[in-house]
Amino acid sequence: MADQILWTSADGKLTNLTDMTAGYFHLGDGTTGLASPTYDMVTDQYASTDGVTVQAIRAEARTLTLGLMIRGETKAEFRDKARALVRDMRPKAGMGTLSVLNEVGESRSIGCYYAGGLEGDRSRAVNGVGLHWKFVAQFYAPDPWWLGNERTVRFGLGAPVPFFPIPPVTLSASTVQGQFALDLSEMDAPAYPVWTVTGPGSALTLANLSTGRSLTVNVILAAGESLVIDTRPNRESVRLGSGTNAMPNVVGYPDLWPLVEGVNSLSVTLTGATAATLIEGLYRPRYAGA
């Protein structure tokens, strides 16, 4: 089974661009940019040294193109499909999402804006008798990385203890108290989780021992109260479930660390936790290609 290519408009309308029974066809000719972003090398040049020194490498915003065709059984059906697609892809409505779904149900998605290709060409070579339309749609993705399916890592109380635990209570998703190894070797770029801490508990510390980075929040959560830590770029925040800004409760620098390529050894501690306490991290792996 061939991959499905889906477009979700800014208002949530889904169009399967590979649904031949509905008159949508994906064409290999004209399809580019799905496999890898391009990279910008930040360099320094020294008068006494040949060449340059690479100081940083940055993945650039990417342009993707899709060869597509629309077909209608009647001129009216064809016209309605063409008009609907032009409307659903208009960039002023906001960012849409391109998704590629493979035969085993794995999906990778990228947020992007339609940038061109639907202007129309009335030549017979392109449109035939007016019942089909071949074109190359262009998309602009400000974030060059494809996102995989959402994943979850959970921490609850670890192995039972014979006596009432003395704070701080260490939480764990396994029998290893306080630590959990998360292997993300297949990723191509760091992933940024959204952590939700459901009380009771206080004095939270989230750490990635593999990178040596940690975040401590001096907060007291009653049973059922929550704290949400969003580490995603341009969305960074630390808030209570009520919406109250909890960034002032962060101890020291607010290091909203990511999950990195490779093995991440995660550590979580929380004082005064019970069996009802839960720490959950939702994240989407990031990849170079679809």
C-alpha atoms as one frame of an Amber mdcrd trajectory, in Angstrom:
protein
   0.000   0.000   0.000   1.330   3.427  -0.948   1.736   6.152   1.647  -1.237
   8.408   2.239  -0.659  12.165   2.123  -3.132  14.233   4.122  -3.726  17.966
   4.352  -5.392  19.396   7.448  -6.456  23.006   6.993  -6.136  25.680   9.662
  -9.792  25.160  10.581  -9.374  21.382  10.902 -10.777  20.142   7.586  -9.018
  16.954   6.424  -8.356  16.187   2.743  -6.726  12.937   1.662  -4.598  14.003
  -1.295  -4.055  10.354  -2.267  -7.711   9.221  -2.221  -8.122   8.204  -5.851
 -11.758   7.166  -5.321 -12.471  10.767  -4.301 -10.560  12.147  -7.290  -7.248
  13.085  -5.620  -3.926  11.735  -6.920  -0.340  12.170  -5.757   2.202  12.393
  -8.572   5.897  11.657  -8.168   6.839  14.299 -10.717   7.220  17.598  -8.909
   7.387  16.119  -5.390  10.480  17.357  -3.536  11.701  18.263  -0.055  10.103
  15.462   1.969  13.307  13.641   2.915  15.572  16.204   4.589  15.854  19.877
   5.461  18.721  22.009   4.220  21.342  23.239   6.667  23.055  26.567   7.216
  26.659  26.501   8.388  27.719  29.302  10.721  31.467  29.715  10.177  34.481
  31.755  11.229  37.400  32.570   8.967  40.933  33.255  10.189  43.622  35.031
   8.208  46.339  32.496   9.004  44.210  29.360   8.460  42.982  27.820   5.230
  39.256  27.327   4.920  36.819  28.087   7.724  35.815  26.730  11.145  32.214
  25.574  11.517  30.823  27.079  14.718  27.195  25.969  14.454  24.850  24.092
  12.156  21.231  25.151  11.837  18.396  23.425   9.992  16.629  25.997   7.856
  12.934  26.459   7.270  12.046  24.138   4.430  10.059  24.282   1.212   8.148
  21.171   0.163   6.441  20.552  -3.172   3.819  17.962  -4.047   2.853  16.851
  -7.531  -0.940  16.465  -7.419  -3.929  15.926  -9.640  -7.647  16.534  -9.127
 -10.211  14.722 -11.258 -13.975  15.084 -11.483 -16.578  12.990 -13.264 -18.348
  16.162 -14.381 -17.210  19.726 -14.918 -19.312  20.827 -11.937 -17.721  18.203
  -9.669 -14.245  19.132 -10.871 -14.892  22.844 -10.333 -16.215  22.279  -6.799
 -13.173  20.184  -5.817 -10.723  22.720  -7.216 -12.449  25.614  -5.467 -12.628
  23.709  -2.176  -8.926  22.841  -2.248  -7.916  26.423  -3.040 -10.008  27.593
  -0.100  -8.714  24.931   2.322  -5.091  25.771   1.513  -5.291  29.564   1.683
  -2.406  30.641   3.931  -4.142  33.672   5.427  -6.425  31.272   7.306  -3.387
  30.085   9.269  -0.917  27.236   9.298  -2.077  23.856   8.055  -0.536  20.414
   8.491   0.846  17.952   5.961   0.858  14.355   7.192   2.296  11.211   5.645
   0.743   7.956   6.852   2.499   4.706   5.958   1.131   1.190   5.568   1.693
   0.246   9.235  -0.148   3.293  10.589   2.917   5.377  11.459   2.334   9.066
  10.857   4.711  11.999  10.459   3.389  15.534  10.251   4.773  18.985   9.574
   3.138  22.370  10.084   3.286  24.513   6.964   1.668  27.185   4.857   0.560
  26.751   1.241   2.851  29.031  -0.778   1.930  28.549  -4.439   1.035  26.250
  -7.335  -2.764  26.559  -7.333  -2.878  29.667  -9.508  -4.236  27.621 -12.414
  -3.121  26.839 -15.965  -5.822  26.665 -18.610  -3.632  24.971 -21.221  -5.052
  21.745 -22.662  -1.785  19.937 -21.894  -2.362  20.498 -18.198  -6.132  20.337
 -17.853  -7.149  17.908 -20.592 -10.823  18.518 -21.274 -11.362  20.344 -17.984
 -12.119  17.229 -15.896  -8.653  16.941 -14.377  -5.957  19.329 -13.225  -2.282
  18.543 -12.700  -0.266  20.973 -10.576   2.657  21.239  -8.175   1.659  22.670
  -4.789   4.351  24.452  -2.781   4.444  24.602   1.029   6.580  26.596   3.476
   7.440  24.965   6.824   8.919  27.411   9.399   9.921  24.457  11.622  11.814
  22.040   9.356  11.244  18.880  11.431   8.567  16.243  10.897   6.741  15.182
  14.065   6.068  11.518  14.804   3.145   9.997  16.659   2.589  11.351  20.173
   4.240   9.298  22.911   3.868   9.268  26.678   6.245   8.648  29.564   4.636
   8.232  33.003   6.014   8.261  36.521   4.107   6.939  39.540   5.146   5.538
  42.884   7.886   2.929  42.530   8.235  -0.364  44.323   6.224  -0.505  47.563
   8.051   0.148  50.829   7.328  -1.618  54.156   6.851   1.598  56.125   5.241
   4.958  55.427   7.743   6.765  53.174   9.630   9.737  54.527   9.765  12.712
  52.127  11.103  13.235  49.601   9.271  10.428  47.876  10.900   9.373  44.616
   8.630   8.593  41.684   9.402   6.033  39.030   7.947   4.421  35.914   9.868
   1.237  36.677  11.296  -0.686  39.608  14.419   1.501  39.524  13.603   4.168
  42.052  13.560   7.601  40.531  15.032   6.809  37.111  13.749   5.757  33.721
  15.786   5.217  30.568  14.142   6.463  27.380  15.856   5.403  24.144  15.232
   7.910  21.339  18.080   6.860  19.086  15.847   6.961  16.009  15.188  10.703
  16.326  16.974  13.311  14.201  16.414  16.333  16.475  15.505  17.009  20.114
  11.876  16.548  21.209  10.166  18.931  23.630   7.726  17.355  26.091   4.726
  18.824  27.869   4.804  17.612  31.482   1.639  17.393  33.580   2.075  16.816
  37.313  -1.063  15.776  39.183  -0.945  16.115  42.982  -0.638  15.626  45.785
   3.023  16.558  46.023   5.483  19.420  46.341   9.045  20.456  45.502   9.193
  18.939  42.022  12.494  18.227  40.294  12.642  16.945  36.713  16.109  16.000
  35.487  17.707  14.572  32.376  20.796  12.889  33.780  22.110  12.184  30.284
  22.480  15.888  29.543  23.018  17.122  33.105  20.041  19.480  32.918  17.281
  19.829  35.509  14.275  21.917  36.498  13.026  22.466  40.057   9.648  24.025
  40.828   8.829  25.043  44.394   5.097  24.343  44.288   2.563  22.636  46.559
  -0.151  20.625  44.822  -3.168  19.288  46.685  -4.814  16.058  45.558  -6.170
  16.554  42.049  -4.388  19.856  41.450  -2.017  19.994  38.506   1.062  21.755
  37.194   1.761  21.930  33.443   5.310  22.491  32.155   5.474  23.187  28.415
   9.012  22.984  27.016   8.106  23.455  23.342   9.966  26.317  21.590   7.955
  29.545  21.459   5.376  28.011  23.824   7.495  27.681  26.962   5.496  28.066
  30.149   5.046  26.762  33.692   1.440  27.047  34.824  -0.948  25.614  37.357
  -3.938  23.743  35.975  -6.044  26.823  36.777  -3.930  28.807  34.310  -1.994
  30.751  36.946   1.584  31.513  35.906   3.938  29.423  38.052   7.181  30.534
  36.424   8.063  32.593  39.555   8.050  29.285  41.474  10.911  27.919  39.381
  14.124  27.704  41.405  16.981  29.425  39.580  17.153  29.477  35.793  14.037
  27.935  34.149  15.831  25.197  32.214  12.984  23.705  30.162  15.163  20.935
  28.789  14.356  18.701  25.815  14.664  14.994  25.173  17.713  14.400  22.990
  18.705  11.879  20.342  19.992   8.718  22.027  19.330   7.435  25.540  17.759
   9.844  28.019  18.109   8.882  31.669  15.227  10.699  33.353  14.899  11.342
  37.068  11.875  12.705  38.921  11.480  13.559  42.600   8.460  14.900  44.405
   7.863  15.371  48.107   4.694  14.072  49.749   3.470  11.970  46.837   0.835
   9.267  47.176  -0.501   6.511  44.946  -2.747   9.158  43.362   0.219  11.257
  42.235   1.089  11.105  38.539   3.728  12.781  36.397   3.128  12.413  32.674
   5.220  13.702  29.787   3.717  13.925  26.292   6.114  14.414  23.391   6.426
  13.878  19.660   9.742  12.633  18.211  11.225  14.865  15.514  12.590  13.545
  12.231  14.371  14.900   9.173  12.054  13.176   6.694   8.528  11.883   6.300
